[in-house]
Amino acid sequence: MKASQIAVLAAAVLVLVLGYEAEVSVAAVTCNPTELNPCMPAMMSGAAPSALCCSKMKQQQPCFCQYMKNPGLKQYVSSPNVKKIVTTCKVSMPKC
């Protein structure tokens, strides 16, 4: 994939995530996909996630099913790079 294509894809993902404003509470967790912004570098490149990313993944884990049911977020939450992140961060993916 060319660098320009990656940049466009990254910008589109960022706009999608930042544009998603609905927040829903799940068991005292506020589901907000923008909380996963620290994970964007790892999501886009497959690089190792930061400690902040892992922390945010753990906080948002109860929301993963909700995110996977959202057509605008599903492709990102179920991507191979996100699977690498949750494995590295030792966060379990729920069965939805």
Phi, psi and omega per residue, in radians:
M1 nan 2.338 -3.130
K2 -1.249 2.688 -3.131
A3 -1.025 -0.657 3.141
S4 -1.164 -0.634 3.102
Q5 -1.175 -0.697 3.121
I6 -1.125 -0.729 3.134
A7 -1.106 -0.729 3.121
V8 -1.145 -0.755 3.119
L9 -1.091 -0.766 3.132
A10 -1.086 -0.735 3.124
A11 -1.127 -0.713 3.128
A12 -1.114 -0.746 3.125
V13 -1.111 -0.772 -3.135
L14 -1.086 -0.751 3.106
V15 -1.095 -0.741 3.132
L16 -1.080 -0.842 -3.099
V17 -1.169 -0.774 -3.137
L18 -1.233 -0.503 -3.129
G19 -1.364 -0.267 -3.130
Y20 -1.436 1.770 -3.000
E21 -1.752 -0.181 -3.085
A22 -1.207 2.265 3.087
E23 -2.080 2.287 -3.124
V24 -2.269 2.405 3.124
S25 -1.497 2.344 3.058
V26 -2.290 1.893 3.094
A27 0.835 0.980 3.082
A28 1.220 0.181 3.062
V29 -1.909 2.286 3.061
T30 -1.517 1.989 -3.133
C31 -1.370 1.972 -3.128
N32 -2.585 1.866 -3.079
P33 -1.069 -0.341 3.099
T34 -1.177 -0.313 3.062
E35 -1.114 -0.326 -3.133
L36 -1.582 0.116 3.124
N37 -0.947 -0.622 3.097
P38 -1.086 -0.239 -3.141
C39 -1.611 -0.098 -3.076
M40 -0.954 -0.787 3.127
P41 -1.036 -0.737 3.131
A42 -1.224 -0.636 3.116
M43 -1.124 -0.712 -3.050
M44 -1.396 -0.597 -3.014
S45 -1.939 -0.286 -3.052
G46 1.453 0.131 3.116
A47 -1.177 2.879 3.113
A48 -1.110 2.423 3.131
P49 -1.285 2.623 3.084
S50 -1.339 2.907 3.079
A51 -1.082 -0.667 3.105
L52 -1.124 -0.714 3.089
C53 -1.028 -0.840 3.142
C54 -1.055 -0.713 3.114
S55 -1.072 -0.780 3.138
K56 -1.172 -0.666 3.091
M57 -1.062 -0.749 3.135
K58 -1.132 -0.702 3.128
Q59 -1.148 -0.694 -3.054
Q60 -1.572 -0.038 -3.093
Q61 -0.926 -0.702 3.112
P62 -1.105 -0.249 -3.080
C63 -1.674 -0.121 -3.021
F64 -0.989 -0.724 3.134
C65 -1.086 -0.736 3.106
Q66 -1.063 -0.756 3.138
Y67 -1.144 -0.663 -3.116
M68 -1.256 -0.393 3.091
K69 -1.449 -0.235 3.134
N70 -1.490 2.031 -3.101
P71 -0.999 -0.515 3.141
G72 -1.346 -0.345 -3.094
L73 -1.924 -0.378 -3.012
K74 -0.931 -0.808 -3.072
Q75 -1.091 -0.473 3.140
Y76 -1.485 -0.744 -3.109
V77 -1.188 -0.528 -3.113
S78 -1.731 0.232 -3.109
S79 -1.280 2.729 3.114
P80 -1.022 -0.615 3.140
N81 -1.183 -0.627 3.089
V82 -1.177 -0.644 3.085
K83 -1.089 -0.656 3.065
K84 -1.134 -0.725 -3.117
I85 -1.089 -0.856 -3.097
V86 -1.144 -0.567 3.076
T87 -1.159 -0.842 3.135
T88 -1.080 -0.699 -3.104
C89 -1.450 -0.073 -3.129
K90 1.026 0.817 3.077
V91 -1.937 2.276 -3.126
S92 -1.464 2.448 3.038
M93 -1.519 2.215 -3.125
P94 -1.260 2.732 2.998
K95 -1.520 2.013 -3.065
C96 -1.746 nan nan
